Amino acid sequence: MNNVDKVMASAAEAVADIPEGASLAVGGFGLCGIPTVLIDALHAQGADGLRVVSNKAAWTARASASCWRPVESPE
């Protein structure tokens, strides 16, 4: 079995290949688990039209602070 090194040197490197219109699932646990560094790196990277799925309402607040607009879930 080959091990794959998934460690990146920076958050910017981790999000560099995320294209416009991508769908992302973002984890976390409460306010302390929000991946703020990755959110900021995505914002700086400039990809537009991202659909981000998270089960944390607090993440939406942070994402809104990064100039993203939350999208309501379809019923």
All heavy atoms as TSV, in Angstrom:
chain	resi	resn	atom	element	x	y	z
A	1	MET	N	N	0.842	-1.180	0.000
A	1	MET	CA	C	0.000	0.000	0.000
A	1	MET	C	C	0.886	1.240	0.000
A	1	MET	O	O	1.822	1.346	0.767
A	1	MET	CB	C	-0.896	-0.021	1.245
A	1	MET	CG	C	-1.702	1.232	1.404
A	1	MET	SD	S	-2.641	1.293	2.928
A	1	MET	CE	C	-4.118	0.475	2.398
A	2	ASN	N	N	0.591	2.172	-0.880
A	2	ASN	CA	C	1.337	3.423	-0.958
A	2	ASN	C	C	0.675	4.479	-0.097
A	2	ASN	O	O	-0.535	4.657	-0.152
A	2	ASN	CB	C	1.397	3.931	-2.397
A	2	ASN	CG	C	2.217	3.033	-3.288
A	2	ASN	OD1	O	3.077	2.311	-2.806
A	2	ASN	ND2	N	1.961	3.066	-4.572
A	3	ASN	N	N	1.476	5.162	0.671
A	3	ASN	CA	C	0.970	6.282	1.458
A	3	ASN	C	C	0.989	7.537	0.599
A	3	ASN	O	O	1.939	7.774	-0.140
A	3	ASN	CB	C	1.813	6.501	2.711
A	3	ASN	CG	C	1.637	5.387	3.712
A	3	ASN	OD1	O	0.597	4.739	3.748
A	3	ASN	ND2	N	2.650	5.148	4.522
A	4	VAL	N	N	-0.062	8.334	0.708
A	4	VAL	CA	C	-0.142	9.584	-0.032
A	4	VAL	C	C	0.049	10.722	0.950
A	4	VAL	O	O	-0.669	10.812	1.942
A	4	VAL	CB	C	-1.502	9.715	-0.748
A	4	VAL	CG1	C	-1.588	11.046	-1.458
A	4	VAL	CG2	C	-1.697	8.565	-1.723
A	5	ASP	N	N	1.010	11.583	0.695
A	5	ASP	CA	C	1.263	12.731	1.565
A	5	ASP	C	C	0.253	13.825	1.225
A	5	ASP	O	O	0.274	14.384	0.137
A	5	ASP	CB	C	2.680	13.238	1.350
A	5	ASP	CG	C	3.040	14.381	2.285
A	5	ASP	OD1	O	2.209	14.757	3.146
A	5	ASP	OD2	O	4.151	14.911	2.152
A	6	LYS	N	N	-0.637	14.114	2.162
A	6	LYS	CA	C	-1.679	15.126	1.947
A	6	LYS	C	C	-1.374	16.424	2.685
A	6	LYS	O	O	-2.214	17.299	2.760
A	6	LYS	CB	C	-3.028	14.583	2.396
A	6	LYS	CG	C	-3.480	13.387	1.599
A	6	LYS	CD	C	-4.823	12.898	2.070
A	6	LYS	CE	C	-5.251	11.672	1.309
A	6	LYS	NZ	N	-6.549	11.180	1.749
A	7	VAL	N	N	-0.191	16.544	3.227
A	7	VAL	CA	C	0.190	17.738	3.978
A	7	VAL	C	C	0.640	18.816	2.993
A	7	VAL	O	O	1.460	18.571	2.108
A	7	VAL	CB	C	1.315	17.422	4.985
A	7	VAL	CG1	C	1.764	18.677	5.707
A	7	VAL	CG2	C	0.844	16.367	5.978
A	8	MET	N	N	0.083	20.010	3.159
A	8	MET	CA	C	0.438	21.142	2.311
A	8	MET	C	C	1.269	22.130	3.123
A	8	MET	O	O	1.130	22.225	4.333
A	8	MET	CB	C	-0.822	21.845	1.810
A	8	MET	CG	C	-1.740	20.975	1.012
A	8	MET	SD	S	-0.983	20.632	-0.561
A	8	MET	CE	C	-2.232	19.679	-1.347
A	9	ALA	N	N	2.084	22.886	2.435
A	9	ALA	CA	C	2.952	23.861	3.100
A	9	ALA	C	C	2.170	25.068	3.613
A	9	ALA	O	O	2.584	25.736	4.546
A	9	ALA	CB	C	4.052	24.309	2.149
A	10	SER	N	N	1.018	25.347	2.979
A	10	SER	CA	C	0.231	26.516	3.386
A	10	SER	C	C	-1.231	26.299	3.010
A	10	SER	O	O	-1.560	25.439	2.187
A	10	SER	CB	C	0.750	27.771	2.690
A	10	SER	OG	O	0.499	27.674	1.289
A	11	ALA	N	N	-2.094	27.112	3.594
A	11	ALA	CA	C	-3.518	27.062	3.243
A	11	ALA	C	C	-3.710	27.484	1.794
A	11	ALA	O	O	-4.537	26.915	1.077
A	11	ALA	CB	C	-4.317	27.961	4.177
A	12	ALA	N	N	-2.931	28.453	1.338
A	12	ALA	CA	C	-3.028	28.907	-0.055
A	12	ALA	C	C	-2.718	27.760	-1.018
A	12	ALA	O	O	-3.394	27.596	-2.036
A	12	ALA	CB	C	-2.077	30.079	-0.294
A	13	GLU	N	N	-1.735	26.949	-0.693
A	13	GLU	CA	C	-1.397	25.793	-1.531
A	13	GLU	C	C	-2.529	24.763	-1.501
A	13	GLU	O	O	-2.847	24.157	-2.522
A	13	GLU	CB	C	-0.096	25.157	-1.044
A	13	GLU	CG	C	0.351	23.977	-1.880
A	13	GLU	CD	C	1.613	23.307	-1.342
A	13	GLU	OE1	O	2.270	23.840	-0.427
A	13	GLU	OE2	O	1.921	22.223	-1.858
A	14	ALA	N	N	-3.150	24.604	-0.343
A	14	ALA	CA	C	-4.228	23.619	-0.202
A	14	ALA	C	C	-5.445	23.970	-1.058
A	14	ALA	O	O	-6.139	23.081	-1.539
A	14	ALA	CB	C	-4.634	23.495	1.264
A	15	VAL	N	N	-5.713	25.241	-1.256
A	15	VAL	CA	C	-6.912	25.652	-2.008
A	15	VAL	C	C	-6.599	26.117	-3.425
A	15	VAL	O	O	-7.511	26.481	-4.174
A	15	VAL	CB	C	-7.696	26.761	-1.265
A	15	VAL	CG1	C	-8.113	26.290	0.117
A	15	VAL	CG2	C	-6.916	28.055	-1.177
A	16	ALA	N	N	-5.348	26.082	-3.829
A	16	ALA	CA	C	-4.938	26.623	-5.120
A	16	ALA	C	C	-5.654	25.983	-6.303
A	16	ALA	O	O	-5.927	26.646	-7.297
A	16	ALA	CB	C	-3.427	26.480	-5.293
A	17	ASP	N	N	-5.970	24.699	-6.224
A	17	ASP	CA	C	-6.583	23.989	-7.349
A	17	ASP	C	C	-8.104	23.945	-7.296
A	17	ASP	O	O	-8.723	23.274	-8.118
A	17	ASP	CB	C	-6.051	22.552	-7.414
A	17	ASP	CG	C	-4.567	22.510	-7.756
A	17	ASP	OD1	O	-4.091	23.445	-8.418
A	17	ASP	OD2	O	-3.894	21.544	-7.362
A	18	ILE	N	N	-8.716	24.639	-6.356
A	18	ILE	CA	C	-10.185	24.634	-6.262
A	18	ILE	C	C	-10.726	25.611	-7.305
A	18	ILE	O	O	-10.477	26.806	-7.241
A	18	ILE	CB	C	-10.658	25.005	-4.848
A	18	ILE	CG1	C	-10.177	23.938	-3.857
A	18	ILE	CG2	C	-12.173	25.149	-4.808
A	18	ILE	CD1	C	-10.484	24.232	-2.409
A	19	PRO	N	N	-11.477	25.082	-8.286
A	19	PRO	CA	C	-11.945	25.938	-9.383
A	19	PRO	C	C	-13.230	26.678	-9.037
A	19	PRO	O	O	-13.923	26.347	-8.063
A	19	PRO	CB	C	-12.210	24.932	-10.506
A	19	PRO	CG	C	-12.646	23.706	-9.778
A	19	PRO	CD	C	-11.839	23.682	-8.504
A	20	GLU	N	N	-13.571	27.650	-9.854
A	20	GLU	CA	C	-14.846	28.346	-9.703
A	20	GLU	C	C	-15.970	27.339	-9.857
A	20	GLU	O	O	-15.887	26.408	-10.650
A	20	GLU	CB	C	-14.971	29.453	-10.747
A	20	GLU	CG	C	-13.995	30.576	-10.505
A	20	GLU	CD	C	-14.341	31.847	-11.264
A	20	GLU	OE1	O	-15.483	31.983	-11.725
A	20	GLU	OE2	O	-13.453	32.691	-11.373
A	21	GLY	N	N	-17.019	27.518	-9.047
A	21	GLY	CA	C	-18.183	26.655	-9.116
A	21	GLY	C	C	-18.029	25.326	-8.397
A	21	GLY	O	O	-18.911	24.473	-8.476
A	22	ALA	N	N	-16.928	25.127	-7.680
A	22	ALA	CA	C	-16.709	23.868	-6.979
A	22	ALA	C	C	-17.661	23.723	-5.800
A	22	ALA	O	O	-18.138	24.714	-5.238
A	22	ALA	CB	C	-15.264	23.793	-6.474
A	23	SER	N	N	-17.942	22.487	-5.427
A	23	SER	CA	C	-18.719	22.188	-4.219
A	23	SER	C	C	-17.754	21.657	-3.174
A	23	SER	O	O	-16.932	20.793	-3.451
A	23	SER	CB	C	-19.785	21.132	-4.506
A	23	SER	OG	O	-20.739	21.642	-5.398
A	24	LEU	N	N	-17.857	22.201	-1.955
A	24	LEU	CA	C	-16.962	21.816	-0.870
A	24	LEU	C	C	-17.767	21.392	0.345
A	24	LEU	O	O	-18.758	22.031	0.678
A	24	LEU	CB	C	-16.078	22.996	-0.462
A	24	LEU	CG	C	-15.307	23.703	-1.574
A	24	LEU	CD1	C	-14.682	24.980	-1.036
A	24	LEU	CD2	C	-14.258	22.787	-2.132
A	25	ALA	N	N	-17.330	20.361	1.021
A	25	ALA	CA	C	-17.891	19.981	2.314
A	25	ALA	C	C	-16.861	20.392	3.364
A	25	ALA	O	O	-15.699	20.008	3.284
A	25	ALA	CB	C	-18.153	18.487	2.372
A	26	VAL	N	N	-17.289	21.203	4.312
A	26	VAL	CA	C	-16.374	21.751	5.309
A	26	VAL	C	C	-16.806	21.285	6.683
A	26	VAL	O	O	-17.943	21.497	7.091
A	26	VAL	CB	C	-16.368	23.299	5.253
A	26	VAL	CG1	C	-15.450	23.859	6.311
A	26	VAL	CG2	C	-15.937	23.761	3.877
A	27	GLY	N	N	-15.900	20.641	7.372
A	27	GLY	CA	C	-16.195	20.138	8.707
A	27	GLY	C	C	-15.862	21.157	9.769
A	27	GLY	O	O	-15.531	22.304	9.487
A	28	GLY	N	N	-15.934	20.707	10.990
A	28	GLY	CA	C	-15.632	21.566	12.125
A	28	GLY	C	C	-16.471	21.142	13.308
A	28	GLY	O	O	-17.382	20.337	13.179
A	29	PHE	N	N	-16.140	21.674	14.453
A	29	PHE	CA	C	-16.892	21.357	15.664
A	29	PHE	C	C	-17.074	22.638	16.443
A	29	PHE	O	O	-16.138	23.119	17.081
A	29	PHE	CB	C	-16.156	20.306	16.494
A	29	PHE	CG	C	-16.900	19.899	17.725
A	29	PHE	CD1	C	-17.993	19.050	17.635
A	29	PHE	CD2	C	-16.523	20.378	18.961
A	29	PHE	CE1	C	-18.693	18.682	18.765
A	29	PHE	CE2	C	-17.216	20.013	20.101
A	29	PHE	CZ	C	-18.302	19.158	20.007
A	30	GLY	N	N	-18.261	23.222	16.342
A	30	GLY	CA	C	-18.521	24.474	17.047
A	30	GLY	C	C	-17.638	25.596	16.521
A	30	GLY	O	O	-16.999	25.483	15.483
A	31	LEU	N	N	-17.597	26.679	17.258
A	31	LEU	CA	C	-16.820	27.836	16.812
A	31	LEU	C	C	-15.325	27.568	16.777
A	31	LEU	O	O	-14.617	28.103	15.935
A	31	LEU	CB	C	-17.099	29.035	17.721
A	31	LEU	CG	C	-18.513	29.595	17.618
A	31	LEU	CD1	C	-18.714	30.693	18.655
A	31	LEU	CD2	C	-18.784	30.121	16.225
A	32	CYS	N	N	-14.838	26.698	17.661
A	32	CYS	CA	C	-13.392	26.453	17.692
A	32	CYS	C	C	-12.940	25.552	16.548
A	32	CYS	O	O	-11.758	25.453	16.280
A	32	CYS	CB	C	-12.983	25.859	19.026
A	32	CYS	SG	S	-13.755	24.274	19.370
A	33	GLY	N	N	-13.859	24.896	15.841
A	33	GLY	CA	C	-13.475	23.988	14.773
A	33	GLY	C	C	-13.669	24.549	13.384
A	33	GLY	O	O	-13.470	23.857	12.400
A	34	ILE	N	N	-14.054	25.814	13.278
A	34	ILE	CA	C	-14.270	26.424	11.977
A	34	ILE	C	C	-12.903	26.613	11.302
A	34	ILE	O	O	-11.993	27.186	11.889
A	34	ILE	CB	C	-14.971	27.785	12.116
A	34	ILE	CG1	C	-16.338	27.591	12.747
A	34	ILE	CG2	C	-15.099	28.470	10.759
A	34	ILE	CD1	C	-16.992	28.894	13.162
A	35	PRO	N	N	-12.755	26.139	10.063
A	35	PRO	CA	C	-11.455	26.259	9.389
A	35	PRO	C	C	-11.230	27.668	8.832
A	35	PRO	O	O	-11.219	27.886	7.622
A	35	PRO	CB	C	-11.555	25.207	8.281
A	35	PRO	CG	C	-13.017	25.164	7.973
A	35	PRO	CD	C	-13.720	25.385	9.282
A	36	THR	N	N	-11.059	28.623	9.720
A	36	THR	CA	C	-10.961	30.028	9.311
A	36	THR	C	C	-9.781	30.293	8.378
A	36	THR	O	O	-9.890	31.110	7.465
A	36	THR	CB	C	-10.864	30.962	10.531
A	36	THR	OG1	O	-9.772	30.549	11.349
A	36	THR	CG2	C	-12.137	30.936	11.341
A	37	VAL	N	N	-8.669	29.616	8.588
A	37	VAL	CA	C	-7.502	29.835	7.733
A	37	VAL	C	C	-7.824	29.401	6.306
A	37	VAL	O	O	-7.485	30.099	5.346
A	37	VAL	CB	C	-6.268	29.092	8.288
A	37	VAL	CG1	C	-5.104	29.162	7.327
A	37	VAL	CG2	C	-5.877	29.665	9.644
A	38	LEU	N	N	-8.504	28.270	6.144
A	38	LEU	CA	C	-8.871	27.817	4.806
A	38	LEU	C	C	-9.927	28.714	4.176
A	38	LEU	O	O	-9.884	28.991	2.981
A	38	LEU	CB	C	-9.356	26.370	4.849
A	38	LEU	CG	C	-8.274	25.335	5.105
A	38	LEU	CD1	C	-8.882	23.941	5.221
A	38	LEU	CD2	C	-7.212	25.364	4.032
A	39	ILE	N	N	-10.878	29.188	4.981
A	39	ILE	CA	C	-11.898	30.109	4.462
A	39	ILE	C	C	-11.223	31.373	3.941
A	39	ILE	O	O	-11.510	31.842	2.837
A	39	ILE	CB	C	-12.930	30.458	5.548
A	39	ILE	CG1	C	-13.758	29.230	5.910
A	39	ILE	CG2	C	-13.842	31.597	5.087
A	39	ILE	CD1	C	-14.607	29.408	7.151
A	40	ASP	N	N	-10.303	31.927	4.725
A	40	ASP	CA	C	-9.596	33.135	4.303
A	40	ASP	C	C	-8.754	32.873	3.051
A	40	ASP	O	O	-8.679	33.715	2.155
A	40	ASP	CB	C	-8.721	33.675	5.436
A	40	ASP	CG	C	-9.551	34.235	6.587
A	40	ASP	OD1	O	-10.748	34.524	6.383
A	40	ASP	OD2	O	-8.996	34.376	7.693
A	41	ALA	N	N	-8.129	31.679	2.974
A	41	ALA	CA	C	-7.323	31.341	1.800
A	41	ALA	C	C	-8.211	31.203	0.564
A	41	ALA	O	O	-7.828	31.645	-0.525
A	41	ALA	CB	C	-6.542	30.051	2.041
A	42	LEU	N	N	-9.393	30.629	0.702
A	42	LEU	CA	C	-10.325	30.531	-0.424
A	42	LEU	C	C	-10.752	31.915	-0.890
A	42	LEU	O	O	-10.823	32.191	-2.085
A	42	LEU	CB	C	-11.561	29.723	-0.031
A	42	LEU	CG	C	-11.431	28.221	-0.145
A	42	LEU	CD1	C	-12.630	27.550	0.508
A	42	LEU	CD2	C	-11.311	27.793	-1.592
A	43	HIS	N	N	-11.034	32.779	0.061
A	43	HIS	CA	C	-11.435	34.148	-0.284
A	43	HIS	C	C	-10.306	34.856	-1.048
A	43	HIS	O	O	-10.541	35.485	-2.079
A	43	HIS	CB	C	-11.806	34.914	0.977
A	43	HIS	CG	C	-12.267	36.297	0.719
A	43	HIS	ND1	N	-13.431	36.586	0.062
A	43	HIS	CD2	C	-11.707	37.485	1.029
A	43	HIS	CE1	C	-13.570	37.885	-0.032
A	43	HIS	NE2	N	-12.539	38.460	0.550
A	44	ALA	N	N	-9.092	34.713	-0.559
A	44	ALA	CA	C	-7.943	35.351	-1.205
A	44	ALA	C	C	-7.642	34.728	-2.570
A	44	ALA	O	O	-7.188	35.418	-3.479
A	44	ALA	CB	C	-6.706	35.238	-0.312
A	45	GLN	N	N	-7.920	33.446	-2.722
A	45	GLN	CA	C	-7.656	32.730	-3.971
A	45	GLN	C	C	-8.543	33.252	-5.098
A	45	GLN	O	O	-8.159	33.242	-6.247
A	45	GLN	CB	C	-7.873	31.225	-3.731
A	45	GLN	CG	C	-7.542	30.327	-4.881
A	45	GLN	CD	C	-8.783	29.723	-5.511
A	45	GLN	OE1	O	-9.830	30.329	-5.588
A	45	GLN	NE2	N	-8.650	28.505	-5.973
A	46	GLY	N	N	-9.753	33.680	-4.758
A	46	GLY	CA	C	-10.599	34.332	-5.744
A	46	GLY	C	C	-11.604	33.471	-6.474
A	46	GLY	O	O	-12.323	33.981	-7.332
A	47	ALA	N	N	-11.672	32.180	-6.206
A	47	ALA	CA	C	-12.670	31.336	-6.870
A	47	ALA	C	C	-14.064	31.845	-6.524
A	47	ALA	O	O	-14.336	32.233	-5.394
A	47	ALA	CB	C	-12.519	29.884	-6.456
A	48	ASP	N	N	-14.940	31.851	-7.507
A	48	ASP	CA	C	-16.282	32.393	-7.335
A	48	ASP	C	C	-17.305	31.285	-7.540
A	48	ASP	O	O	-17.009	30.252	-8.130
A	48	ASP	CB	C	-16.498	33.507	-8.357
A	48	ASP	CG	C	-17.689	34.381	-8.040
A	48	ASP	OD1	O	-18.146	34.377	-6.879
A	48	ASP	OD2	O	-18.161	35.062	-8.954
A	49	GLY	N	N	-18.500	31.503	-7.051
A	49	GLY	CA	C	-19.586	30.554	-7.272
A	49	GLY	C	C	-19.421	29.256	-6.529
A	49	GLY	O	O	-19.916	28.222	-6.962
A	50	LEU	N	N	-18.709	29.276	-5.407
A	50	LEU	CA	C	-18.509	28.055	-4.636
A	50	LEU	C	C	-19.779	27.688	-3.879
A	50	LEU	O	O	-20.475	28.558	-3.362
A	50	LEU	CB	C	-17.364	28.230	-3.637
A	50	LEU	CG	C	-16.002	28.578	-4.226
A	50	LEU	CD1	C	-15.013	28.837	-3.110
A	50	LEU	CD2	C	-15.523	27.476	-5.145
A	51	ARG	N	N	-20.068	26.411	-3.803
A	51	ARG	CA	C	-21.157	25.910	-2.964
A	51	ARG	C	C	-20.489	25.199	-1.807
A	51	ARG	O	O	-19.779	24.219	-2.001
A	51	ARG	CB	C	-22.058	24.957	-3.715
A	51	ARG	CG	C	-23.119	24.360	-2.802
A	51	ARG	CD	C	-24.194	23.732	-3.600
A	51	ARG	NE	N	-24.853	24.786	-4.367
A	51	ARG	CZ	C	-26.153	25.038	-4.289
A	51	ARG	NH1	N	-26.911	24.324	-3.504
A	51	ARG	NH2	N	-26.685	25.993	-5.009
A	52	VAL	N	N	-20.689	25.731	-0.618
A	52	VAL	CA	C	-20.042	25.191	0.573
A	52	VAL	C	C	-21.104	24.595	1.476
A	52	VAL	O	O	-22.081	25.254	1.814
A	52	VAL	CB	C	-19.247	26.291	1.318
A	52	VAL	CG1	C	-18.535	25.709	2.521
A	52	VAL	CG2	C	-18.251	26.948	0.371
A	53	VAL	N	N	-20.906	23.338	1.849
A	53	VAL	CA	C	-21.853	22.622	2.694
A	53	VAL	C	C	-21.217	22.437	4.064
A	53	VAL	O	O	-20.088	21.973	4.173
A	53	VAL	CB	C	-22.192	21.246	2.092
A	53	VAL	CG1	C	-23.162	20.494	2.971
A	53	VAL	CG2	C	-22.734	21.406	0.677
A	54	SER	N	N	-21.955	22.829	5.101
A	54	SER	CA	C	-21.475	22.678	6.469
A	54	SER	C	C	-22.669	22.473	7.386
A	54	SER	O	O	-23.758	22.963	7.104
A	54	SER	CB	C	-20.711	23.933	6.903
A	54	SER	OG	O	-20.365	23.844	8.270
A	55	ASN	N	N	-22.464	21.771	8.460
A	55	ASN	CA	C	-23.547	21.580	9.413
A	55	ASN	C	C	-23.456	22.548	10.592
A	55	ASN	O	O	-24.121	22.395	11.584
A	55	ASN	CB	C	-23.565	20.137	9.922
A	55	ASN	CG	C	-22.326	19.783	10.715
A	55	ASN	OD1	O	-21.343	20.505	10.710
A	55	ASN	ND2	N	-22.371	18.657	11.392
A	56	LYS	N	N	-22.635	23.555	10.468
A	56	LYS	CA	C	-22.455	24.511	11.561
A	56	LYS	C	C	-22.971	25.885	11.166
A	56	LYS	O	O	-22.470	26.495	10.230
A	56	LYS	CB	C	-20.973	24.622	11.940
A	56	LYS	CG	C	-20.387	23.327	12.434
A	56	LYS	CD	C	-21.054	22.943	13.726
A	56	LYS	CE	C	-20.568	21.581	14.187
A	56	LYS	NZ	N	-21.424	21.042	15.220
A	57	ALA	N	N	-23.964	26.378	11.885
A	57	ALA	CA	C	-24.498	27.711	11.605
A	57	ALA	C	C	-23.445	28.785	11.821
A	57	ALA	O	O	-23.419	29.791	11.122
A	57	ALA	CB	C	-25.717	27.980	12.491
A	58	ALA	N	N	-22.561	28.585	12.770
A	58	ALA	CA	C	-21.513	29.566	13.042
A	58	ALA	C	C	-20.580	29.709	11.848
A	58	ALA	O	O	-20.060	30.783	11.590
A	58	ALA	CB	C	-20.714	29.153	14.281
A	59	TRP	N	N	-20.372	28.644	11.090
A	59	TRP	CA	C	-19.519	28.714	9.908
A	59	TRP	C	C	-20.115	29.672	8.889
A	59	TRP	O	O	-19.415	30.437	8.272
A	59	TRP	CB	C	-19.335	27.320	9.290
A	59	TRP	CG	C	-18.282	27.339	8.243
A	59	TRP	CD1	C	-16.948	27.152	8.435
A	59	TRP	CD2	C	-18.452	27.611	6.859
A	59	TRP	NE1	N	-16.285	27.280	7.246
A	59	TRP	CE2	C	-17.178	27.556	6.257
A	59	TRP	CE3	C	-19.540	27.889	6.057
A	59	TRP	CZ2	C	-16.980	27.776	4.912
A	59	TRP	CZ3	C	-19.341	28.111	4.701
A	59	TRP	CH2	C	-18.068	28.045	4.151
A	60	THR	N	N	-21.442	29.635	8.752
A	60	THR	CA	C	-22.104	30.540	7.811
A	60	THR	C	C	-21.818	31.987	8.188
A	60	THR	O	O	-21.561	32.817	7.333
A	60	THR	CB	C	-23.621	30.279	7.781
A	60	THR	OG1	O	-23.820	28.922	7.417
A	60	THR	CG2	C	-24.323	31.165	6.805
A	61	ALA	N	N	-21.851	32.275	9.486
A	61	ALA	CA	C	-21.566	33.641	9.934
A	61	ALA	C	C	-20.134	34.026	9.558
A	61	ALA	O	O	-19.882	35.130	9.087
A	61	ALA	CB	C	-21.778	33.762	11.436
A	62	ARG	N	N	-19.204	33.130	9.733
A	62	ARG	CA	C	-17.806	33.408	9.392
A	62	ARG	C	C	-17.670	33.560	7.876
A	62	ARG	O	O	-16.965	34.434	7.395
A	62	ARG	CB	C	-16.907	32.275	9.909
A	62	ARG	CG	C	-15.477	32.362	9.447
A	62	ARG	CD	C	-14.778	33.602	9.963
A	62	ARG	NE	N	-13.423	33.596	9.438
A	62	ARG	CZ	C	-12.633	34.619	9.470
A	62	ARG	NH1	N	-13.034	35.732	10.027
A	62	ARG	NH2	N	-11.429	34.550	8.977
A	63	ALA	N	N	-18.334	32.691	7.134
A	63	ALA	CA	C	-18.260	32.771	5.679
A	63	ALA	C	C	-18.832	34.092	5.192
A	63	ALA	O	O	-18.294	34.714	4.290
A	63	ALA	CB	C	-19.005	31.599	5.047
A	64	SER	N	N	-19.919	34.541	5.806
A	64	SER	CA	C	-20.512	35.822	5.429
A	64	SER	C	C	-19.526	36.952	5.692
A	64	SER	O	O	-19.452	37.904	4.924
A	64	SER	CB	C	-21.796	36.062	6.211
A	64	SER	OG	O	-22.750	35.089	5.872
A	65	ALA	N	N	-18.777	36.827	6.770
A	65	ALA	CA	C	-17.777	37.844	7.092
A	65	ALA	C	C	-16.678	37.873	6.036
A	65	ALA	O	O	-16.011	38.876	5.856
A	65	ALA	CB	C	-17.179	37.577	8.474
A	66	SER	N	N	-16.490	36.765	5.323
A	66	SER	CA	C	-15.493	36.708	4.253
A	66	SER	C	C	-16.106	37.060	2.903
A	66	SER	O	O	-15.606	36.668	1.866
A	66	SER	CB	C	-14.895	35.301	4.177
A	66	SER	OG	O	-14.161	35.011	5.321
A	67	CYS	N	N	-17.240	37.737	2.922
A	67	CYS	CA	C	-17.902	38.200	1.697
A	67	CYS	C	C	-18.552	37.078	0.904
A	67	CYS	O	O	-18.687	37.176	-0.305
A	67	CYS	CB	C	-16.947	38.990	0.799
A	67	CYS	SG	S	-16.248	40.422	1.612
A	68	TRP	N	N	-18.937	36.004	1.551
A	68	TRP	CA	C	-19.705	34.956	0.900
A	68	TRP	C	C	-21.126	35.105	1.369
A	68	TRP	O	O	-21.386	35.549	2.469
A	68	TRP	CB	C	-19.206	33.577	1.281
A	68	TRP	CG	C	-17.822	33.278	0.827
A	68	TRP	CD1	C	-16.968	34.088	0.151
A	68	TRP	CD2	C	-17.126	32.065	1.028
A	68	TRP	NE1	N	-15.788	33.455	-0.080
A	68	TRP	CE2	C	-15.858	32.211	0.451
A	68	TRP	CE3	C	-17.442	30.870	1.651
A	68	TRP	CZ2	C	-14.907	31.206	0.462
A	68	TRP	CZ3	C	-16.498	29.862	1.667
A	68	TRP	CH2	C	-15.254	30.036	1.069
A	69	ARG	N	N	-22.036	34.724	0.548
A	69	ARG	CA	C	-23.427	34.796	0.979
A	69	ARG	C	C	-23.949	33.387	1.210
A	69	ARG	O	O	-23.739	32.493	0.394
A	69	ARG	CB	C	-24.277	35.524	-0.042
A	69	ARG	CG	C	-24.341	34.878	-1.373
A	69	ARG	CD	C	-25.219	35.688	-2.343
A	69	ARG	NE	N	-25.112	35.117	-3.651
A	69	ARG	CZ	C	-25.804	34.059	-4.060
A	69	ARG	NH1	N	-26.649	33.470	-3.269
A	69	ARG	NH2	N	-25.653	33.578	-5.280
A	70	PRO	N	N	-24.611	33.178	2.338
A	70	PRO	CA	C	-25.164	31.844	2.606
A	70	PRO	C	C	-26.339	31.560	1.656
A	70	PRO	O	O	-27.058	32.465	1.250
A	70	PRO	CB	C	-25.633	31.932	4.053
A	70	PRO	CG	C	-25.739	33.376	4.359
A	70	PRO	CD	C	-24.834	34.118	3.404
A	71	VAL	N	N	-26.497	30.311	1.306
A	71	VAL	CA	C	-27.586	29.878	0.465
A	71	VAL	C	C	-28.486	28.984	1.295
A	71	VAL	O	O	-28.017	28.088	1.980
A	71	VAL	CB	C	-27.061	29.087	-0.762
A	71	VAL	CG1	C	-28.213	28.557	-1.593
A	71	VAL	CG2	C	-26.147	29.955	-1.591
A	72	GLU	N	N	-29.787	29.260	1.249
A	72	GLU	CA	C	-30.726	28.451	2.020
A	72	GLU	C	C	-30.797	27.044	1.454
A	72	GLU	O	O	-30.687	26.827	0.257
A	72	GLU	CB	C	-32.124	29.092	1.981
A	72	GLU	CG	C	-32.162	30.458	2.636
A	72	GLU	CD	C	-31.847	30.418	4.118
A	72	GLU	OE1	O	-32.270	29.466	4.808
A	72	GLU	OE2	O	-31.143	31.322	4.593
A	73	SER	N	N	-31.006	26.057	2.326
A	73	SER	CA	C	-31.172	24.680	1.873
A	73	SER	C	C	-32.520	24.492	1.215
A	73	SER	O	O	-33.508	25.038	1.690
A	73	SER	CB	C	-31.114	23.704	3.035
A	73	SER	OG	O	-30.257	24.092	4.017
A	74	PRO	N	N	-32.569	23.719	0.149
A	74	PRO	CA	C	-33.865	23.429	-0.457
A	74	PRO	C	C	-34.658	22.502	0.450
A	74	PRO	O	O	-34.086	21.653	1.111
A	74	PRO	CB	C	-33.497	22.719	-1.769
A	74	PRO	CG	C	-32.120	22.217	-1.561
A	74	PRO	CD	C	-31.464	23.112	-0.549
A	75	GLU	N	N	-35.951	22.687	0.481
A	75	GLU	CA	C	-36.778	21.831	1.344
A	75	GLU	C	C	-37.335	20.682	0.587
A	75	GLU	O	O	-37.466	20.633	-0.562
A	75	GLU	CB	C	-37.896	22.664	1.937
A	75	GLU	CG	C	-37.300	23.697	2.871
A	75	GLU	CD	C	-38.354	24.359	3.724
A	75	GLU	OE1	O	-39.201	23.642	4.267
A	75	GLU	OE2	O	-38.299	25.568	3.824
